[in-house]
Amino acid sequence: MKNPNSFENQNRAQNREIIVLAHNIRSTHNIGAIIRTSEGFGVSKIIFSGYSPFPILKDENFQKTGRLPHIAQKINSQIHKTALGAEKIIPSEISKDILKTIQDLKNQGFEIFALEQSKKSIFLKDFMAHKNAKIALLLGEEVEGVSKELLDLCDKTIEIPMFGQKESFNVSVATGIALYKIACE
């Protein structure tokens, strides 16, 4: 369904630069949903790292990325099932060293927020970013989440409270919930 106010909403989201860091997410379907959701909330770029699958990049050099073209096509097809073309719209890149990428983003003025449950996390409803803050939202793998090593590099850790019996939301669902809060502030 097309949102008649999408231009207005897009301008609101563009007051803040948001990057998503997708680290060690194994499911192509989760990656596709994260891409589509990120595009919908005006995320400026997605950075894939670790063993996260990623769509075929514009002008991808398969030797440089280490992927065989037929494998990349298969992965791209699986991602497309949930991204529905958003993978062709939102810029993306690959990080071979997530620690360096996080440090580089900090040097560029980004605040790094992990989406994870931890002893130091704050609930999403209590989260407030500075008005024009540049934000990088770090997502971790589906089962183990964001590692302690990466959490220690983050400025804050954001947690979405659970009211049912399960311990956590699916990573793509949690991404959507968090991006809604961040983009609409």
VENWODA-V32985 format. One record per backbone hydrogen bond with DSSP energy under -0.5 kcal/mol. NH is the residue of the N-H (numbers start at 1). CO is the residue of the C=O. If there is no record, write none. Layout:
# VENWODA-V32985
NH,CO  NH,CO
This chain:
# VENWODA-V32985
4,2  6,3  9,5  10,6  11,7  12,8  13,9  14,10  15,12  16,13  18,16  19,135  20,45  21,137  22,20  22,47  23,21  23,139  24,22  24,49  26,24  31,27  32,28  33,29  34,30  35,31  36,32  37,33  38,34  39,35  40,36  41,37  42,39  43,38  44,18  45,18  46,91  47,20  48,46  48,93  49,22  50,95  52,49  53,25  60,57  62,60  65,61  66,62  67,62  71,68  72,68  73,69  74,70  75,71  76,72  77,73  78,74  79,75  80,76  81,77  82,78  82,79  83,79  84,80  86,83  88,85  89,86  90,86  93,46  95,48  96,94  101,97  102,98  103,99  104,100  105,101  106,102  107,103  108,104  109,106  110,105  111,134  113,111  113,136  114,156  115,138  116,114  116,158  118,116  121,118  122,157  124,159  126,123  127,123  127,124  133,130  134,109  135,17  135,133  136,111  137,19  138,113  138,136  139,21  139,137  141,145  145,141  151,147  152,148  153,150  154,150  154,151  155,112  156,112  158,114  159,122  161,159  174,170  175,171  176,172  177,173  178,174  179,175  180,176  181,177  182,178  183,179  184,180  185,181  185,182
